[in-house]
Amino acid sequence: MTIKRLFFVVFAGLLALAPCFARNYDADIIVVGSGLGGHAATYSALENGATVIWVEKNPVLGGSTAIATGTFPAAGTTMQKERGIEDSNELFIQDLNRIGHNKADQNILRAFVEKATSVWEWFVKGGFQVDTKRGPFIDPVHSAYSVPRTYVPSPNKSSMYTDFLYAKMEPFKSKLTIRLNTKAESLVVEKGRVSGVLVVSDQGTEVLRAKAVILATGGYGSNRDMIKRYSPKYSEVMTVTLPFATGDGHRMAAAVGADLVNMDYICAYFGGMPKAPGQYAIGFGDLTSGAADGWKGEIWVNQRGERFINEDDGDEDPREMALNEQPDLENFIIFDQGMVDFNKRFPIGGFEKRLEENGYAVKKADTIEELCKAFGLPVAQVKREIAAVNGDHSAGKTDRFGKKPAIGFTKGPYYGILNRGTIFMTQGGIRTDIGMRVLDKNGRWIPGLYAAGEAQGTSQWGGLGMAGGTGNAPPLVFGMEAGKNAVNEAKLIK
Ligand SMILES: Cc1cc2nc3c(=O)[nH]c(=O)nc-3n(C[C@H](O)[C@H](O)[C@H](O)COP(=O)(O)OP(=O)(O)OC[C@H]3O[C@@H](n4cnc5c(N)ncnc54)[C@H](O)[C@@H]3O)c2cc1C
């Protein structure tokens, strides 16, 4: 572009913004949502000199940090160097692409990886309480990264990040208005730019006006209608997301022309245990996630009584993908007393207690027939699978899934755990560029509108899969980025 043309474009842009110059704004920036993304965006906007109205529909700040743990991955950190761990952004990108099946937006993925290290270092240098005994480590719960690059706060709760950020806002509090119990309903667009939010609270319906708006509204894991519409296969799949995860940001952004991407992606994760039809809890990561690798012998069967995966495979991802293909995303984990004895070193946490408390998903029986009957599983097929495993174990053979059974079934009683794939976060979201500016279907910015966190859809940086810590770290990294860039845009508007 020639200098003359550049001047013309800038001049024309300023002219387009002119109608906004004379207007009154309630604040420079409005941030909608107060999870990790909302905290990071609010802090960053304040730190960059803006006044902020922070809108949260819940009575408290924090969003999903109320239940999530605090893993954060980053490459090339001081903590890694101190421990002699060699790592690089390229290796991190490779790992994320492997786990995400190469379906991430490569620009967003790279932007995340390149910024994650400095954000993590910023937390650490600022006195964030890190569990230095544990990290950096290879997170056993998800498909492993090539090197230890996961960190957790002490205690391991994601609210540690929001508490930290909230405390850092203290010097800027005179510039911050927090509106709890206030639901953003729609975005206000004037002269082609987003310039406010229509909100509803006990004060009624009002329009809050600002020079830019950041949507940090999280995912839509608790919005059945959206899941049915975009990923019908998951219509009945359990979710552990909190009730507020209703995709409001997705809806508001789409209404002003934003492109929603990968809305058909959902990847349910292990650990959902029904307590009764329609009710569930999280449990038994010991036998489902990567942490299960130490435990040997158990078989997983689907509703048809068929095994479908190498239960001992060290990589979490194939198991996760296979689980997503089973009827109702159900797997029944079956083992016997011989295996409990064999795996003494890896006791299953609280099995007896869960047996008492949740007879629906956790069962014990004297015979395999009784166990299958209790779960409604086809006895003959389960017995065929057991006979095959026993045969392979005796013969030292590797089975059709690549598993060489370390132990067969030897003695009762028999145990079973019903596990269902469960939605922890949603992959589809509001398309942004690497500056978190929301894009329309033609890839053009929607002036004044930003999105950060799960509202962007985890697929933008994580593709289709679940890499450890990529629920937490990107909202923090991109929240910071959105705050800074929104302020820069706001500075152009009088
Ligand atoms: C049980 C569980 C465990 C998890 N563990 C991990 C983990 O160990 N590691 C990891 O990396 N990830 C984990 N995750 C995922 C991670 O917690 C989320 O990806 C992350 O917290 C999302 O942050 P966010 O700020 O984008 O959204 P959220 O934290 O969901 O915040 C969104 C906020 O927006 C508010 N909001 C929404 N709509 C409106 C509206 N219309 N008006 C006003 N406010 C609105 C909501 O009330 C909420 O406060 C876990 C998730 C769950 C459910």
The ligand as an SDF file (V2000), in Angstrom:
LIG
                    3D

 53 58  0  0  0  0  0  0  0  0999 V2000
  -15.3690  -28.9190   36.2620 C   0  0  0  0  0  0  0  0  0  0  0  0
  -14.4270  -28.1960   35.3650 C   0  0  0  0  0  0  0  0  0  0  0  0
  -13.0670  -28.3570   35.5400 C   0  0  0  0  0  0  0  0  0  0  0  0
  -12.1750  -27.7150   34.6960 C   0  0  0  0  0  0  0  0  0  0  0  0
  -10.8360  -27.8790   34.9170 N   0  0  0  0  0  0  0  0  0  0  0  0
   -9.9500  -27.2780   34.0800 C   0  0  0  0  0  0  0  0  0  0  0  0
   -8.5400  -27.4500   34.2660 C   0  0  0  0  0  0  0  0  0  0  0  0
   -8.0780  -28.1040   35.1910 O   0  0  0  0  0  0  0  0  0  0  0  0
   -7.7120  -26.8760   33.3720 N   0  0  0  0  0  0  0  0  0  0  0  0
   -8.1680  -26.1100   32.3420 C   0  0  0  0  0  0  0  0  0  0  0  0
   -7.3510  -25.6030   31.5740 O   0  0  0  0  0  0  0  0  0  0  0  0
   -9.5040  -25.8960   32.1590 N   0  0  0  0  0  0  0  0  0  0  0  0
  -10.3960  -26.4550   33.0070 C   0  0  0  0  0  0  0  0  0  0  0  0
  -11.7400  -26.2530   32.8240 N   0  0  0  0  0  0  0  0  0  0  0  0
  -12.1770  -25.3090   31.7700 C   0  0  0  0  0  0  0  0  0  0  0  0
  -12.0060  -23.8630   32.2470 C   0  0  0  0  0  0  0  0  0  0  0  0
  -12.5260  -23.7550   33.5450 O   0  0  0  0  0  0  0  0  0  0  0  0
  -12.7460  -22.8870   31.3340 C   0  0  0  0  0  0  0  0  0  0  0  0
  -12.2900  -23.0600   30.0100 O   0  0  0  0  0  0  0  0  0  0  0  0
  -12.4790  -21.4290   31.7400 C   0  0  0  0  0  0  0  0  0  0  0  0
  -12.7500  -21.2450   33.1000 O   0  0  0  0  0  0  0  0  0  0  0  0
  -13.3330  -20.4840   30.9280 C   0  0  0  0  0  0  0  0  0  0  0  0
  -13.1110  -19.1710   31.3720 O   0  0  0  0  0  0  0  0  0  0  0  0
  -13.9420  -17.9710   30.7350 P   0  0  0  0  0  0  0  0  0  0  0  0
  -13.5570  -16.7580   31.4720 O   0  0  0  0  0  0  0  0  0  0  0  0
  -13.7770  -17.9750   29.2800 O   0  0  0  0  0  0  0  0  0  0  0  0
  -15.4670  -18.3340   31.0060 O   0  0  0  0  0  0  0  0  0  0  0  0
  -16.2480  -18.5400   32.3810 P   0  0  0  0  0  0  0  0  0  0  0  0
  -15.3500  -18.7680   33.5220 O   0  0  0  0  0  0  0  0  0  0  0  0
  -17.2870  -19.5590   32.1230 O   0  0  0  0  0  0  0  0  0  0  0  0
  -16.9080  -17.1160   32.6460 O   0  0  0  0  0  0  0  0  0  0  0  0
  -17.9610  -16.6170   31.8850 C   0  0  0  0  0  0  0  0  0  0  0  0
  -18.6650  -15.5820   32.7350 C   0  0  0  0  0  0  0  0  0  0  0  0
  -19.5330  -14.8230   31.9200 O   0  0  0  0  0  0  0  0  0  0  0  0
  -20.7390  -14.5940   32.6080 C   0  0  0  0  0  0  0  0  0  0  0  0
  -21.7760  -14.3230   31.6270 N   0  0  0  0  0  0  0  0  0  0  0  0
  -22.1880  -15.1470   30.6280 C   0  0  0  0  0  0  0  0  0  0  0  0
  -23.1700  -14.5550   29.9210 N   0  0  0  0  0  0  0  0  0  0  0  0
  -23.3740  -13.3420   30.4630 C   0  0  0  0  0  0  0  0  0  0  0  0
  -24.2630  -12.2760   30.1850 C   0  0  0  0  0  0  0  0  0  0  0  0
  -25.1720  -12.3460   29.2130 N   0  0  0  0  0  0  0  0  0  0  0  0
  -24.2120  -11.1620   30.9530 N   0  0  0  0  0  0  0  0  0  0  0  0
  -23.3340  -11.0650   31.9800 C   0  0  0  0  0  0  0  0  0  0  0  0
  -22.4730  -12.0580   32.3070 N   0  0  0  0  0  0  0  0  0  0  0  0
  -22.4850  -13.1790   31.5550 C   0  0  0  0  0  0  0  0  0  0  0  0
  -20.9590  -15.8920   33.3580 C   0  0  0  0  0  0  0  0  0  0  0  0
  -21.8830  -15.7460   34.4050 O   0  0  0  0  0  0  0  0  0  0  0  0
  -19.5310  -16.1910   33.8240 C   0  0  0  0  0  0  0  0  0  0  0  0
  -19.2490  -15.5750   35.0440 O   0  0  0  0  0  0  0  0  0  0  0  0
  -12.6520  -26.8780   33.6540 C   0  0  0  0  0  0  0  0  0  0  0  0
  -14.0360  -26.7010   33.4800 C   0  0  0  0  0  0  0  0  0  0  0  0
  -14.9160  -27.3490   34.3270 C   0  0  0  0  0  0  0  0  0  0  0  0
  -16.3850  -27.1350   34.1120 C   0  0  0  0  0  0  0  0  0  0  0  0
  1  2  1  0
  2  3  1  0
  2 52  2  0
  3  4  2  0
  4  5  1  0
  4 50  1  0
  5  6  2  0
  6  7  1  0
  6 13  1  0
  7  8  2  0
  7  9  1  0
  9 10  1  0
 10 11  2  0
 10 12  1  0
 12 13  2  0
 13 14  1  0
 14 15  1  0
 14 50  1  0
 15 16  1  0
 16 17  1  0
 16 18  1  0
 18 19  1  0
 18 20  1  0
 20 21  1  0
 20 22  1  0
 22 23  1  0
 23 24  1  0
 24 25  2  0
 24 26  1  0
 24 27  1  0
 27 28  1  0
 28 29  2  0
 28 30  1  0
 28 31  1  0
 31 32  1  0
 32 33  1  0
 33 34  1  0
 33 48  1  0
 34 35  1  0
 35 36  1  0
 35 46  1  0
 36 37  1  0
 36 45  1  0
 37 38  2  0
 38 39  1  0
 39 40  1  0
 39 45  2  0
 40 41  1  0
 40 42  2  0
 42 43  1  0
 43 44  2  0
 44 45  1  0
 46 47  1  0
 46 48  1  0
 48 49  1  0
 50 51  2  0
 51 52  1  0
 52 53  1  0
M  END
$$$$
